[in-house]
Amino acid sequence: MRKLPERIGKYEVRGHLGVGATATVYQAYDPVIERTLAVKVVDKARLDPQESKAILARFRVEARAAGRLQHPNIVAVYDSGEEDEIVYLVMECVFGRPLTAYLHGEDFSGEPEKVCDILLQVLSALAYSHSQGVIHRDIKPSNIMVSRDGVIKIADFGVARLESSNLTQTGDLIGTPSYMAPEQFAGEIADPRTDLYAVAVIFYELLTRKRPFDGPNSAVIMHRVFTETPVPPSVKNELLTTVLDPLVLRGLSKEPADRYQSAREFESAIREAMHYPLLKGAPPPIESSMPRVAPHMLKSLRTNLGKEGGTLPGVPAPNVLAPLAPVNVVPAPALAGDRANVLFVDDEMRILTALHALFRQQYRVYTADDPVQALEMVKRIPVQVVISDQRMPGMPGVELLRQIREVSPRSVRILLTGYSDLASIVGSINDGEVWRFINKPWNAQELQRVVAEAVDIAASLPDVPAWRLPSESRFDESILCLDPRDEIMPHAVHDFGERHWVGQARNLDEALRLLQEREVAVLVADLDADPAAVKALLHALKVAYPQILTIAVTGAPDAVMLIDLINEVQVYRFINRPLAPGQLQEHVAAALNRYHTYKTSPGLLKAQRVEPEKVTNSPVSRSLFQRLRDLRGRLPFSN
């Protein structure tokens, strides 16, 4: 082993973490912010001169790819640098082991629920990276870290393909043979479905302790990938029912078009399968599609709640520690004459104590200082409103609220955050679908007003099933693009032109005219040409016609602007320029589905209530509200 350097850049080196073919990873320490880090270093002098250019280019791709990704299941990249002899990448230090070590040391074949938990975290990370235009291309167990508290972290984006990069063209063979999709062996350009193929291989391997296609060399593996049909997992592992077989085999389809088309679709299929017995002789699960919590986490939960200060203010410990087997979600009670259940989540007990004191007279207040604890509570207690902090160890508030949406879609979700936390705001719009942002430090009176409004909305929401894709894929509803730059329209026509009317407006006048002529379900709006005027239009539309789903596109995201887009506009999705292929398609498809749901259950529109616009007396706003009166009655189920 080479001598340990004392310092790399400004970072103090503390030890070795690992050595690979081209890089060494050190444990390091940043004395400025007092944080332990991992530093991945490539020594230029040790590279083969013929390969050094490609290796260094891929190292820089890793810095660009991982550096733009901020997700709880992706190893965070904080910094990169280059000196005369080395290039380096500064990353989050994950204290744990790669999934490879678990495959060698543990047998998951009798624990399919644990396998599903692992895969759900991997797919959550890939759904996010794909939405940011980053395709990993080398998903395999050695690139999946398992932290000490059971959190999955995807690492090593060194061969990732960025939508905006031409580093890897058709003809390059990239990946690890046993996890490579047929199109990778053929040298074709990878897309998100290529990563999902690798996930299916890992799924198969965790369930059976065998890979679907293996062999002594790449040529044999490639031949089997192209010519053989894998044996279903339940045949390889006789403990399993056949429930997971179609999921795994679809993921291993030879043709990308036959696989799951997105990580979210794959994730939803796994959650649905978890409603059924996965082991022969096991009773059917009775919980919702919320992923199970690892047994060691439940043990930790019991221990922590038993400590002084660990019980929930206002909630006797036995109520929380009653049998931990999940129960059916209980419908939320009518709140007339009863108090609503409100859950606050924050990792600081002093804040929870203050919130409990502020609200205990009006509501039944529950508090949790751990996201896992909060999820368990929502599974057991009908919670009308959830208010979560963003910055918490283990799981940020955005991810917590997204998972709560899966468990309890009728719970109104509020995120506590700061203006500077741009990534959490974007995630909460696109994944968590929060109802409001509240900025810290909050004003107590304002907080009470927002929570009261949320409780009022929760009490009036109809009891309908979770949103599902409609059986019929063709609709009469239209898609309108407010697109003065002619940038959004080509994508929308390409993705939806055969099934929907897709129109373009280059200014507000054209947008209002088309809104009058058509039943518009989705409005995709470019914010950059005239942000104030477009935001005024979106606000006026949401007040008059809350069923219209809006998607905002901008190249200059601003945290304050995005918070206003939620609080004043209830924008459904946000897209940052440059547009990534597939991103607009995914968001518009979700918006069309939500519009269809609103048509069948219009009572859900109560959750679209927005704050008054901050500049309500502007000439633009007054003009828009006046002109929108002419539209009233034109659109279905309008107010």
BELQUINOR-V792139 format. One record per helix or strand of 3 or more residues. SS is the DSSP state (h for helix, s for strand). FROM is the first residue (numbers start at 1). TO is the last residue. If there is no record, write none. Layout:
{{SS;FROM;TO} {SS;FROM;TO}}
This chain:
{{s;11;19} {s;24;30} {s;35;43} {h;44;46} {h;49;67} {s;77;82} {s;86;92} {s;96;98} {h;99;105} {h;112;131} {h;141;143} {s;144;147} {s;152;154} {h;177;179} {h;182;185} {h;192;208} {h;218;227} {h;233;236} {h;245;251} {h;256;258} {h;263;273} {h;295;306} {h;317;321} {s;341;345} {h;349;359} {s;364;368} {h;371;380} {s;385;389} {h;397;407} {s;412;417} {h;422;432} {s;436;439} {h;444;460} {s;478;482} {h;488;496} {s;501;505} {h;508;517} {s;520;526} {h;531;544} {s;549;554} {h;559;567} {s;573;576} {h;583;600} {h;602;608} {h;619;631}}
